[in-house]
Amino acid sequence: MSKDLRIVKIIDDTTLVGKGGKDADIIKGTKYNVVGKSDGEDIIDPETHESLGFLGLKKAIVTATQVEEHFTVYKSQYVEEKKTYTGLLGMSSALSNINSQKYLGTPEKVPAHYHHLDVDLNAITGTELSSTIEVGDYLEKA
């Protein structure tokens, strides 16, 4: 994991900005893991006492959508629109090829959307949403 690729700005709960762009060979469309800046631990070799690397908590997967010279804009995973049917026992399933509502219940449309990221409320510069992805968290190629 490169310590140079890290979150520098949170636009909203679907959009992050990371340090490093064309200068860091980031390619549009590439997926990255968001890894905690302080969660996890440094793995130490018990014989040499050398650091073998950082084992961090993976918080989300994002995609590079806009690559500039020194920064990149990342978006959360995109979820396609689908129909969900809720049946008698409250069970839900996404079904596309069954045309009878008699057994399936009422169809509900789930609109296409970006998956909401669990971001730090205090770091959001746009809307008010929930916590844990923070400015300073690292990005590593997924």
N, C-alpha and C positions, 0 to 999 in steps of 0.2 A: 504494500500500500504506500503510495506517495504521500508524504506529509505536506506536499505543496498543493495538492488538490483538496480544497476544503470549502465549506459553505461560507460565503461572505455576506449574503443578504437573503432574507426570506421575503418574497413578494406577496404570497398568499399561501393557502394550504394546498396548492397544487404546483406552485412555481418557486424554484430556488435559483440563486445565482452562485456559481462556484468560481474560485480563483483558478486561473489557467484556461487558456483557449487554444488558438492556433499555435501560440508559443509553446504549449505543452502537448501538441499533437492530438488534441481532442478532435474526434470526428463526429459530425452530426449524425444522430440516430443510434449512437453507441449507448448501451445501458451501463449504469454505475450503481453500486451499493452505497448508501449513506451509512457511515460507520461512526459510532460515538467517539467524541474527542476525549472523554474522560472515563467512559465505561470500558470494562474489559481490563486486560492486564498485559504487561510486558513479559514475554516468555523468556526465561533465563536458563541457559545451559548450566546444569548443576556442576559440571566438571570445570568448564572454562570461565564461568560466570559472565559470559558474553550474552548480550541480548540477541535472541533469535527472531525477534519481531513482536508486533503488537497484535493481541487477540482482542478485537473489538466487537461490540454488539452491533449487528446489522439491523438498521432501523427501517430501511425502505429501499426500493429500487426505483431509480429515476432514469430518464432518457435525455441525452443532450439534444436540444431542439434548436438552439441558436448559438453558434460558435463565433465569438469575436476574437480579437488579437490576444487579449489578456484575461478574458472571463468567458464563461459559458452559462447559458440559461438552461435549466433542467426542468422537465415536467414529470409529474407522477404518471403512473400507468393509466392508460385510457381504457375505460370499460364501455363496450358496445351496448346499444339499446337492446333490450330483450323483453319478452313477455313472460311473466311469472304467473302461475295458476295456484290459487290457494283453495285447497279442497276441504272436505268435511272435517277432518281431524286436525285442521290447522297446518297440515303438511304443505310445503311449497316446493315446486319444481319448475325448472325452465324447460318447456316442451315446445317444439315447433311444428311437428308433423301430425299432431292429433287435433281433429277438428270438432270434437264433441265436448261441450261444456258440461254435459250431463254427469260425467264422472270426475271432471277436473275442478269444478268450482268456477269462481269468477276470475277472468283474466285481469291482471294488473300490468301496466306498462312501466318498466324501469328505464328511464331515459339514459341515453349515452352520457357519460361524464368521466372526468378525471378522478381517480382514486384520491381521497383526501389523505394528506400526509399528517402525521402526528408531530406538529411543529411547536416550538417555544412561543407562547402567546406574546411575550414581551418583545420578541424579535420581529414580529409581523409588522410590515410597513403599510399594509393595505387594510385587510379586513380582520375582525376579531374571531379567532378560532382557537383550537386546543394545542397541547404542549409537546414536547420532547425533542424534536429535531431542532438543533441549536446552531447559531452562527459559530463557526469553528469546527463543526463536525467534518470528518474527512470523506472524500469520495474515492472509491476504488473501482476499477473496471469489473463489471459483473461477469 
